[in-house]
Amino acid sequence: MALERENILTLIGNRKYHSCILTTFSFDFYFFEMKAMKWLRSCGVRNINVFIDGHYYSELMQQATGEEMQLTAGYSLYPIFQKSIFHPKIWMLFGEKEGLLIVGSGNLTNSGNGNNDEIWGAFHFDIRSTENAPIFSAAWNYLSMLSSTVKGQMNEKTNRWIVKHSKWLNELPRVKPFQFSDTSQKEKVAFLFNSETSSIWEELSKHISNEKVIEITSISPFYDINGRALQELKSLFPSAEINVVLDESGLIPSSMQVSKTFTFYDWREAGVSKVQYAKSEKTKSKLHGKIIHFKTKSGKEFCLFGSANVTPEGLGLSGKNSNAEVSLLIQSDKGGLLNELGIELKAGNSKKLSDFTATTTKSIYETVIKNNQFKIQLLSVELIYDELTLYSNGNYGEPFKVVFFDRQNRSLHSQIFSKYEQELKI
């Protein structure tokens, strides 16, 4: 079964939506401004807001050339700082009568929207047919929680302004966090995320721990070196056979204790990927989608996919050190979910874990977080008439200087402050 790649930008209908909120870990100015922004603008979307991982944002600011936001201006980029990384991938678009929700694995980069092997789930809302209203309610609750912490004008853009022009948001049904909801595709879906009170792993366990799971298929570009997340799956479902799909370009569980329960596969040989690699060898496509699929004795299936890798930090096994992640859990009574994705694992293609070569490269998460531990975290800067406002977080007890540069990196102005405040006006 060969699947053709689809670009999620093509799902955005012309003149249906006026605003959007997008979340990402990494970000590519050139891709976003040349492709995403131009497409969104052409479709009539004017209020465009991006939440990005704060540590990655700090990395971008250190490497700024002055050319950023020159190709296409008019969007807001706001960092989210957390103890670990901010990693969800959500596109939510808002219109007067319609909405579009897309949840998946791709960042706002060229690789995340074209080159990599990613997975997305898309849902449409229309005031004339409200079948998907519960999942929109769950997603809006999550994004509203993020927006409530935002400072400056972006708080207005991602809260009151959107609600004012999309009044259907006030009429969405109230839903309990993490619960299953019916969809227009006659399958159930739950919006799962890591929080201070629960985690993707905890909620996944609640939903399916009582099911007689006979087979699990784990597909992820990044595993923890000891395979702790895979061993937790084994403990939760001791009778299930576990297929583990790996990509050597990512991180593999090279030091895990292997038993007969586990069978390993190379992503390049797994159905749809084999076709894609044959077509796009020059583009060096990599696995970046994250899937855990469960097959039960009754034929019912569950599929967890989204931003969370099969690691303790991704699924929420690490407690306070867990990443901010969002995944969808699909329940299908008719089954066949992996077939619909074009993924087919054949016993003859299985390998030993020792057949895979582990990379020695550190993950981008470790590198980015380690390099960006600053006392002050710059959030946003707004110029309104002759007053400039700097918003930031942190603690600093000494006098300090703020310096402004133009696009050619020439110093324009500097000012010394005797006391640090999270909101400074100049």
C-alpha positions as CSV (number, residue, x, y, z in Angstrom):
1,M,0.0,0.0,0.0
2,A,1.6,3.2,-1.1
3,L,0.7,6.5,0.5
4,E,1.4,9.9,-1.1
5,R,2.8,12.6,1.2
6,E,0.3,15.3,2.0
7,N,1.1,18.9,3.2
8,I,-1.1,20.0,6.0
9,L,-1.1,23.6,4.6
10,T,-3.4,22.2,1.8
11,L,-6.0,21.4,4.4
12,I,-6.6,25.1,5.1
13,G,-9.5,26.3,3.0
14,N,-9.6,29.7,1.3
15,R,-11.2,32.5,3.4
16,K,-12.6,30.2,6.1
17,Y,-10.3,31.2,8.9
18,H,-9.1,34.6,10.3
19,S,-6.8,33.5,13.1
20,C,-4.5,30.6,14.1
21,I,-2.4,29.4,17.1
22,L,0.5,27.1,16.2
23,T,2.8,25.3,18.6
24,T,6.3,24.0,17.9
25,F,9.6,23.0,19.5
26,S,11.9,24.1,16.7
27,F,11.4,26.8,14.2
28,D,12.8,27.8,10.8
29,F,12.3,31.5,9.9
30,Y,12.9,31.0,6.2
31,F,10.4,28.1,5.9
32,F,7.8,29.8,8.0
33,E,7.9,33.1,6.3
34,M,8.4,31.9,2.7
35,K,5.9,29.0,2.8
36,A,3.7,28.8,5.8
37,M,3.0,32.6,6.2
38,K,2.5,33.1,2.5
39,W,0.0,30.3,2.4
40,L,-1.9,31.4,5.5
41,R,-2.1,34.9,4.2
42,S,-3.4,33.8,0.8
43,C,-6.1,31.8,2.7
44,G,-7.2,34.9,4.6
45,V,-5.6,34.2,7.9
46,R,-4.4,37.5,9.4
47,N,-4.0,36.9,13.2
48,I,-1.1,34.4,13.3
49,N,0.5,33.3,16.6
50,V,3.3,30.8,17.3
51,F,4.2,29.3,20.7
52,I,7.8,28.0,20.6
53,D,10.0,26.2,23.1
54,G,11.8,28.9,25.1
55,H,15.2,27.2,25.1
56,Y,15.1,26.8,21.4
57,Y,13.9,30.4,21.1
58,S,16.9,31.6,23.1
59,E,19.1,29.6,20.7
60,L,17.5,31.3,17.7
61,M,18.0,34.8,19.3
62,Q,21.7,34.1,19.8
63,Q,22.0,33.3,16.1
64,A,19.9,36.1,14.8
65,T,21.2,37.8,11.6
66,G,18.8,40.8,11.4
67,E,17.1,39.3,8.4
68,E,14.4,37.5,10.5
69,M,10.8,38.7,9.9
70,Q,11.8,40.6,6.7
71,L,10.5,38.2,4.2
72,T,7.0,38.2,5.7
73,A,6.2,40.2,8.8
74,G,3.0,40.3,10.8
75,Y,3.1,37.2,13.0
76,S,3.8,36.8,16.7
77,L,6.5,34.4,18.0
78,Y,6.3,33.8,21.8
79,P,8.6,31.5,23.9
80,I,7.2,29.0,26.4
81,F,9.8,28.3,29.2
82,Q,9.3,25.2,31.3
83,K,11.6,23.0,33.4
84,S,12.0,20.6,30.5
85,I,11.1,21.3,26.9
86,F,7.9,22.6,25.3
87,H,7.3,20.0,22.6
88,P,3.6,19.9,21.4
89,K,2.7,20.3,17.7
90,I,-0.7,21.8,17.3
91,W,-2.3,23.9,14.5
92,M,-5.7,25.4,15.5
93,L,-7.4,27.7,13.1
94,F,-10.4,29.9,13.9
95,G,-13.1,31.2,11.6
96,E,-16.5,32.9,12.1
97,K,-18.3,29.7,11.6
98,E,-15.6,27.0,11.2
99,G,-12.5,25.7,12.9
100,L,-9.7,23.4,12.0
101,L,-7.6,21.4,14.4
102,I,-4.4,19.5,13.4
103,V,-2.4,17.6,16.0
104,G,0.8,15.7,15.1
105,S,4.6,15.3,15.2
106,G,6.0,18.0,12.8
107,N,7.8,21.1,13.8
108,L,7.5,24.5,12.0
109,T,10.4,23.6,9.8
110,N,10.9,22.5,6.2
111,S,11.7,19.0,7.5
112,G,8.6,18.9,9.7
113,N,6.3,19.9,6.8
114,G,7.6,18.0,3.8
115,N,10.8,16.0,4.1
116,N,10.4,14.0,7.3
117,D,8.0,11.1,7.8
118,E,5.4,12.7,10.1
119,I,1.9,11.8,11.3
120,W,-1.0,14.2,11.8
121,G,-4.6,14.0,12.8
122,A,-7.0,16.6,11.4
123,F,-10.5,17.6,12.6
124,H,-13.0,20.1,11.2
125,F,-15.6,22.0,13.0
126,D,-18.7,23.7,11.6
127,I,-21.5,25.4,13.5
128,R,-24.0,23.5,11.3
129,S,-22.4,20.1,12.3
130,T,-20.9,19.9,15.7
131,E,-19.8,16.2,15.8
132,N,-16.2,17.2,16.5
133,A,-17.0,19.8,19.1
134,P,-15.7,17.9,22.2
135,I,-12.1,17.5,20.7
136,F,-12.1,21.2,19.8
137,S,-13.2,22.0,23.3
138,A,-10.3,19.9,24.8
139,A,-7.7,21.6,22.4
140,W,-9.0,25.1,23.1
141,N,-8.8,24.5,26.8
142,Y,-5.2,23.5,26.4
143,L,-4.3,26.5,24.2
144,S,-6.2,28.9,26.5
145,M,-4.1,27.6,29.4
146,L,-0.9,28.5,27.5
147,S,-2.3,31.9,26.4
148,S,-3.2,32.8,30.0
149,T,0.5,33.1,30.8
150,V,1.4,35.3,27.8
151,K,2.3,38.9,28.4
152,G,1.8,41.9,26.1
153,Q,-0.4,42.2,23.0
154,M,-0.2,38.5,22.1
155,N,-2.3,37.8,25.2
156,E,-5.0,39.8,23.5
157,K,-4.4,38.2,20.1
158,T,-4.7,34.7,21.4
159,N,-7.6,35.2,23.8
160,R,-10.2,37.9,23.6
161,W,-9.7,38.8,19.9
162,I,-10.2,35.2,18.7
163,V,-13.2,34.6,20.9
164,K,-14.8,37.9,19.8
165,H,-14.6,36.8,16.1
166,S,-15.3,33.1,16.7
167,K,-18.2,33.1,19.1
168,W,-18.7,29.4,18.7
169,L,-15.8,28.9,21.1
170,N,-18.1,30.0,23.9
171,E,-20.7,27.3,22.9
172,L,-18.3,24.3,22.9
173,P,-19.4,21.6,25.3
174,R,-17.6,21.3,28.6
175,V,-15.4,18.3,28.6
176,K,-13.4,16.6,31.3
177,P,-9.6,16.4,30.6
178,F,-8.4,13.3,28.8
179,Q,-11.8,11.7,28.2
180,F,-12.8,9.9,25.0
181,S,-15.1,11.8,22.7
182,D,-16.9,10.7,19.6
183,T,-15.8,12.1,16.2
184,S,-17.3,12.5,12.7
185,Q,-15.3,9.4,11.6
186,K,-17.2,7.3,14.1
187,E,-14.1,6.6,16.1
188,K,-13.4,7.9,19.6
189,V,-10.5,10.2,20.4
190,A,-8.9,11.5,23.6
191,F,-6.7,14.6,23.8
192,L,-3.8,13.7,26.1
193,F,-1.1,15.9,27.5
194,N,1.5,16.0,30.3
195,S,0.6,18.2,33.2
196,E,1.4,18.7,36.8
197,T,-1.4,16.4,37.8
198,S,-1.3,13.7,35.2
199,S,0.6,12.5,32.1
200,I,0.1,10.9,28.8
201,W,1.3,7.6,30.2
202,E,-1.1,7.7,33.2
203,E,-4.1,8.5,31.0
204,L,-3.2,5.9,28.4
205,S,-3.0,3.3,31.2
206,K,-6.4,4.3,32.5
207,H,-8.0,4.0,29.1
208,I,-6.6,0.6,28.0
209,S,-5.1,-1.2,31.0
210,N,-8.2,-3.4,31.3
211,E,-8.1,-4.3,27.6
212,K,-6.7,-7.7,26.5
213,V,-3.9,-6.3,24.4
214,I,-2.2,-9.0,22.3
215,E,0.2,-6.9,20.2
216,I,1.9,-3.5,20.5
217,T,3.7,-1.7,17.7
218,S,6.0,1.2,18.8
219,I,7.3,3.6,16.2
220,S,9.5,6.5,17.3
221,P,12.6,8.3,16.1
222,F,13.8,8.7,19.7
223,Y,14.0,6.1,22.5
224,D,15.7,6.3,25.8
225,I,19.0,4.3,25.8
226,N,17.8,1.8,28.4
227,G,14.4,1.3,26.8
228,R,12.6,2.2,30.0
229,A,9.4,3.3,28.2
230,L,9.3,0.0,26.3
231,Q,9.8,-2.0,29.5
232,E,6.9,-0.1,31.0
233,L,4.7,-1.2,28.1
234,K,5.9,-4.8,28.7
235,S,5.0,-4.5,32.4
236,L,1.5,-3.1,31.7
237,F,0.7,-5.7,29.1
238,P,2.8,-8.8,29.9
239,S,1.0,-11.0,27.4
240,A,1.5,-8.8,24.4
241,E,4.1,-9.2,21.7
242,I,5.9,-5.9,21.1
243,N,7.1,-4.7,17.8
244,V,9.7,-1.9,18.0
245,V,10.4,0.1,14.8
246,L,13.7,2.1,14.9
247,D,15.5,4.6,12.7
248,E,19.2,4.7,13.0
249,S,19.2,8.5,12.3
250,G,17.5,9.0,15.7
251,L,18.2,7.5,19.1
252,I,17.8,3.7,19.7
253,P,17.4,1.8,23.0
254,S,20.9,0.3,22.5
255,S,21.4,-0.7,26.2
256,M,18.0,-2.2,26.9
257,Q,17.5,-5.7,28.2
258,V,16.1,-7.7,25.3
259,S,13.6,-10.6,25.8
260,K,11.6,-12.7,23.4
261,T,8.7,-10.2,23.9
262,F,10.4,-7.7,21.6
263,T,10.8,-7.8,17.9
264,F,12.8,-5.1,16.1
265,Y,12.3,-3.5,12.7
266,D,14.0,-0.9,10.6
267,W,11.7,2.0,9.6
268,R,13.2,1.8,6.1
269,E,11.6,-1.6,5.6
270,A,8.2,-0.8,7.2
271,G,5.7,-0.4,4.5
272,V,5.0,3.2,3.6
273,S,8.5,4.3,4.5
274,K,10.1,1.8,2.1
275,V,8.2,3.5,-0.7
276,Q,9.0,7.0,0.5
277,Y,12.7,6.3,0.8
278,A,12.8,4.8,-2.7
279,K,11.3,8.0,-4.0
280,S,13.2,10.5,-2.0
281,E,16.7,9.2,-1.2
282,K,18.2,12.5,-2.1
283,T,16.0,14.4,0.4
284,K,17.3,12.1,3.3
285,S,13.9,11.7,4.7
286,K,13.9,10.6,8.4
287,L,11.3,9.1,10.7
288,H,9.9,11.8,13.0
289,G,6.3,10.5,13.5
290,K,5.6,8.9,16.9
291,I,3.1,6.1,17.2
292,I,2.2,3.4,19.7
293,H,-0.5,1.0,18.3
294,F,-2.4,-1.5,20.4
295,K,-4.3,-4.5,19.0
296,T,-6.7,-6.3,21.4
297,K,-8.1,-9.9,21.4
298,S,-11.5,-8.6,20.4
299,G,-10.3,-6.8,17.3
300,K,-10.6,-3.4,18.9
301,E,-7.5,-1.1,18.3
302,F,-6.0,1.9,19.9
303,C,-3.5,4.3,18.4
304,L,-1.5,6.9,20.3
305,F,0.2,9.5,18.2
306,G,1.4,13.1,18.4
307,S,4.5,14.9,19.7
308,A,5.6,12.4,22.4
309,N,8.5,10.1,21.7
310,V,8.7,6.7,23.3
311,T,10.8,8.0,26.2
312,P,10.1,8.6,29.9
313,E,10.3,12.4,29.3
314,G,7.9,12.2,26.3
315,L,5.2,9.9,27.8
316,G,5.4,11.5,31.2
317,L,7.2,8.8,33.2
318,S,9.7,11.3,34.5
319,G,7.4,13.3,36.8
320,K,8.6,16.9,37.1
321,N,11.2,16.5,34.3
322,S,8.6,15.4,31.8
323,N,8.3,17.4,28.5
324,A,5.2,19.4,27.6
325,E,3.6,17.1,25.0
326,V,0.3,16.5,23.3
327,S,-0.9,13.2,21.8
328,L,-4.2,11.9,20.5
329,L,-5.5,8.4,21.5
330,I,-7.8,7.0,18.8
331,Q,-10.1,4.0,19.6
332,S,-11.3,2.1,16.6
333,D,-13.8,-0.8,17.0
334,K,-13.3,-1.9,13.4
335,G,-9.5,-1.9,13.6
336,G,-7.1,-1.7,10.6
337,L,-5.4,1.5,11.8
338,L,-1.9,0.5,10.8
339,N,-3.1,-0.6,7.4
340,E,-4.7,2.8,6.8
341,L,-1.3,4.3,7.6
342,G,0.4,2.0,5.1
343,I,2.6,0.4,7.7
344,E,3.2,-3.3,7.3
345,L,5.6,-5.3,9.4
346,K,6.7,-8.6,8.0
347,A,8.4,-11.3,10.1
348,G,11.1,-11.8,7.5
349,N,12.2,-8.2,7.9
350,S,12.8,-8.3,11.6
351,K,16.3,-7.7,13.0
352,K,18.2,-8.0,16.2
353,L,18.7,-4.9,18.3
354,S,22.5,-5.4,17.9
355,D,22.1,-5.1,14.1
356,F,21.3,-1.4,14.5
357,T,24.1,1.2,14.9
358,A,23.6,3.6,17.8
359,T,24.4,7.2,17.0
360,T,26.9,9.0,19.3
361,T,25.3,12.4,18.7
362,K,23.5,14.1,21.6
363,S,19.9,14.9,21.1
364,I,19.0,18.4,20.2
365,Y,17.0,18.7,23.4
366,E,20.0,18.0,25.6
367,T,22.1,20.5,23.7
368,V,19.6,23.3,23.4
369,I,18.6,23.2,27.1
370,K,22.2,23.0,28.3
371,N,23.3,26.0,26.2
372,N,20.4,28.2,27.2
373,Q,20.3,28.4,31.0
374,F,20.1,32.2,31.6
375,K,19.2,34.2,34.6
376,I,16.9,36.4,32.5
377,Q,14.5,35.0,29.9
378,L,13.4,37.5,27.3
379,L,9.8,36.9,26.3
380,S,8.8,39.8,24.0
381,V,9.4,43.4,23.1
382,E,6.7,45.7,21.9
383,L,7.1,49.2,20.5
384,I,3.9,51.4,20.7
385,Y,4.4,54.9,19.5
386,D,7.5,56.2,21.5
387,E,7.4,53.7,24.2
388,L,9.2,50.3,24.2
389,T,8.1,47.6,26.6
390,L,10.4,44.6,27.4
391,Y,8.7,41.5,29.0
392,S,10.9,38.9,30.7
393,N,11.2,36.3,33.4
394,G,13.9,35.7,35.9
395,N,15.8,37.1,38.9
396,Y,18.7,39.5,38.9
397,G,19.9,41.6,41.8
398,E,22.6,43.8,40.1
399,P,22.3,46.9,37.9
400,F,22.3,45.9,34.2
401,K,22.4,47.5,30.7
402,V,20.0,47.0,27.8
403,V,21.5,47.6,24.4
404,F,19.6,48.0,21.1
405,F,21.0,47.1,17.7
406,D,19.8,47.7,14.1
407,R,19.6,44.9,11.5
408,Q,23.3,45.5,10.5
409,N,24.3,44.8,14.2
410,R,25.2,48.5,14.8
411,S,24.5,49.8,18.3
412,L,21.7,52.3,18.4
413,H,21.0,52.9,22.0
414,S,21.8,51.7,25.5
415,Q,20.3,52.2,28.9
416,I,21.3,51.2,32.4
417,F,18.7,50.0,34.9
418,S,19.4,49.9,38.6
419,K,16.7,47.3,39.4
420,Y,15.3,44.4,37.4
421,E,11.6,44.2,36.7
422,Q,9.7,41.7,34.6
423,E,8.1,44.6,32.7
424,L,10.4,47.5,31.7
425,K,9.3,50.6,29.8
426,I,11.8,52.7,27.8
